[in-house]
Amino acid sequence: MLRCKFCVSSIATEEDRRTLVLQATNQKDGDNQDWSQWTPSGELKIVVTNKAAFEKIDAMKRGDYYWLDLSPIEKQS
């Protein structure tokens, strides 16, 4: 597993979707050393159309930090 710390940079709210943008964060606490030795760079943009997930996304605020965990899965046939 690879663990990366990201920060919410924007959340766009529409009736039928939420668009969430996260940016890699460069904090001096060393939390991102697993994948970036000096200056992390990255962006994740997610468009969510499942209204059941809107409540969780609506609770997020710009500037909040989240872990992005990348774990391999077995190939499914």
C-alpha positions as CSV (number, residue, x, y, z in Angstrom):
1,M,0.0,0.0,0.0
2,L,1.1,3.5,-0.8
3,R,-0.3,6.3,1.4
4,C,-0.5,9.9,0.2
5,K,-1.8,13.0,2.0
6,F,-4.1,15.2,-0.1
7,C,-5.9,18.5,0.7
8,V,-9.4,19.5,-0.6
9,S,-8.8,22.4,-3.0
10,S,-12.4,22.7,-4.3
11,I,-15.8,21.2,-4.2
12,A,-18.4,22.0,-6.8
13,T,-22.0,21.3,-5.9
14,E,-24.7,20.7,-8.5
15,E,-28.1,19.1,-8.1
16,D,-27.1,15.8,-9.7
17,R,-23.3,15.6,-8.9
18,R,-20.4,16.7,-6.8
19,T,-17.0,17.4,-8.2
20,L,-14.2,17.1,-5.7
21,V,-10.7,18.2,-6.4
22,L,-7.8,17.2,-4.1
23,Q,-4.2,18.4,-4.3
24,A,-1.1,16.7,-3.0
25,T,0.1,18.5,0.1
26,N,3.6,19.5,1.2
27,Q,3.6,19.6,4.9
28,K,6.7,19.7,7.0
29,D,5.6,16.8,9.2
30,G,6.9,14.2,6.8
31,D,3.5,12.4,6.3
32,N,4.1,12.2,2.5
33,Q,7.6,10.6,2.7
34,D,6.2,7.3,1.6
35,W,5.8,8.5,-2.0
36,S,7.5,11.9,-2.3
37,Q,10.9,12.8,-0.8
38,W,10.7,16.6,-1.3
39,T,7.8,18.3,-3.0
40,P,4.7,16.2,-3.6
41,S,2.8,16.9,-6.8
42,G,-0.5,15.5,-7.8
43,E,-4.2,16.2,-8.3
44,L,-7.2,14.0,-8.0
45,K,-10.6,15.0,-9.5
46,I,-13.6,12.9,-8.7
47,V,-17.1,13.4,-10.1
48,V,-19.7,11.7,-7.9
49,T,-23.2,11.1,-9.1
50,N,-24.4,8.7,-6.4
51,K,-26.7,10.8,-4.3
52,A,-26.2,8.5,-1.3
53,A,-22.6,9.8,-1.1
54,F,-23.5,13.5,-1.3
55,E,-23.8,13.8,2.5
56,K,-20.2,12.7,3.1
57,I,-18.9,15.0,0.4
58,D,-21.0,17.9,1.6
59,A,-19.4,17.5,5.0
60,M,-15.9,18.1,3.5
61,K,-14.5,21.6,3.5
62,R,-11.8,23.3,1.4
63,G,-8.5,22.9,3.3
64,D,-9.4,19.6,4.9
65,Y,-6.8,16.8,4.7
66,Y,-7.4,13.2,3.7
67,W,-5.3,10.1,3.1
68,L,-5.3,8.6,-0.4
69,D,-4.5,5.0,0.0
70,L,-3.4,3.0,-3.0
71,S,-3.7,-0.7,-2.4
72,P,-3.3,-3.4,-5.1
73,I,-6.3,-5.7,-5.8
74,E,-6.2,-9.1,-7.3
75,K,-7.1,-9.2,-11.0
76,Q,-10.7,-10.3,-11.3
77,S,-11.9,-12.3,-14.3
